[in-house]
Amino acid sequence: MLLFRWAMLMLLLASAVCFAFYAGTGQARFKRYGLITLKWTLIAAFAFFAVLILERLA
């Protein structure tokens, strides 16, 4: 559980850094990297919480 929380925090931080690089340089590749990282982080988080909810119901 703690490992998952740290992984989510690090992925969100990586996404924020990519967006900061985009804001600083204006290069579209950093925006794309940030959106991809954010998308997969949110998908993983929703899947994790779905598993937690299913465990509570069972």
N, C-alpha and C positions, 0 to 999 in steps of 0.2 A: 504494500500500500504506500509506504513512504517512498519507495523507489519510483512508483508511478507518479506520485505528486512532484517529485524532483524532475522527472522526465518531462512532464507537462510544463513545468515552470521554465525549464531550459529551452524547450521548443517554442514557447511563447516569447521568451527573451530573444531567441534567434530570429523569429519573425519580426519583432520590433526593431532589431538591429538592421535587418534587410530593408525595412521601410525607412529607417533613418538614413541608410546609405542611398536609397532612392531619392529622398528629400535633399540630400547633400549633393549628389552627383547628377541627378536627373536621368540616369540610365534606366531604361525600362526593364532590364533583366533583373535588377534588384527588387522591383515591384513584383515581378512574376515569381521570383523565389520566395518573397514574403507571403504572397497569396497562396502559393502551393503549400508552404510550411504551415500556414494558419489553417488551411482547409483540412489537411491530414491530421493536425493536432486536434481540431474540433471533432472530426470523425472518430478518432481514437478515444477522446473523452466521452462522447456520447455512447460509444460501445461499452466502455468501462462502466459508466453509470447504469446502463441498461442491464448489465450483468449483476451489478449490485442490487438493483431493484428486483430482478428475477430471483435472486437468492433470498431476499426478504420475503417474497411471496410464497416461496416453497418451504 
